[in-house]
């Protein structure tokens, strides 16, 4: 393969950020049109140059065998009956749950809603910290939505990414505004939904406790961050930055530990989301027949997996995490360990798994200037979901939308997602 100069490489990478005309691909019985090609990474060597041919061969050998698009399947229900147990098996996490219980920690009065901080019973090893937002202007049984926060490399925050606090530091607000434009969980509750926000495993209250690490055992790669975190005042920007550096390195160590136990990281997240749904439907103010789920990035992936596993969710929006995995192989595998489910690809690609949500309504929002995924992978996922919903006879229940944005979930995207929830819930 010919070598290229550093200047050529930077020129190619820079081209990825060039704006494109916004394309909104409405659902259709036919695949949405493929956008014009961008200057891409095609001229660069693969990230695993000598291994890449083998990886492509493995992807071809393991082409998902359980897609609903296979001519074997005519009945959506029959396909789901066969595919969902496979998904649950690959997730590898089904612990014995404690009896359902929610301990109310405190209640806060906010502008337009009431905030309840609760701890949900989960397993004998942990509880799930949750924030429940309840609109003040609505009565009776209301639709409820799981609002799932992103990854973003910010491990010290969970719910804080999408829910404000009156006394939060300016740098927290700055981060949220840059990614979301507003605390969108609050915008959603003001639409009349009950909203629940949990801290996902490894984030916020459930993050790695850096100060509990044994100093003599800290990995050399994390030593500087550990030292800085121990020296900084908790809650300051210096402490947050240093703690996130340590947590980022220890993510791979945590993933190894989870895998060694026979579980998977996506399995933990999905089970916690399902446990949160158990709690929601136990509330007298929630209509159990009208449950939704929304998330960006890591929260988008969690949404895709949650709707695949739990048919109680009736409408959802996946933003910034929907791709065909084989398209990721060349240059786009630099993702968190939290999105890899060993062995799943042999049966289901990510859009195949998300399609287990059907006939539930699904909106997928893609960002055309999102360098975390190749355009071909994002487009292939939308195409496949369009065809699956068409084959199932419910094309109006899927929509794939492309925005001329980088990786984000800004207010105009949120408005589309919230309108989608209102339509189907």
Buried (B, 14 or more C-beta within 10 A) or exposed (E): EEEEEEEEBEEBBEEBEEEBEEBEBEBBEEBBEEBEEBEBBEEBBBBBEEEBEEBBEBBEEBEBBBBBBEEEBEEBEEBBEEBBEBBBEBBBBEBEBBEEEBEEEEEEEBEEBBBBBBBBBBBEEBBBBBBBBBBEEBEEBBBBBBBBBBBBEBBBBBBBBBBBEEEBBEEBBEBBEEBBBBBBBBBBBBBBBBBBBBBBBBBBBBBBEBEEBEEEEBEEEBEEBBBBBBEBEEEEEEBBBBBBBBBBBBBEEBBEEBBEEEBBBBBBBBBBBBBBBBBBBEBEBBBBEBBBBBBBBBBBBBBBBBBBBBBBBBBBBBBBBBBBBBBBBBBBEEBBBBBBBEEBBBBBBBBBBBBBBBBBBBBBBBBBBBBBBBBBBBBBBBBBBBBBBBBBEBBBBBBBBBBEBBBBBBEEBBEBBBEBBBEBB
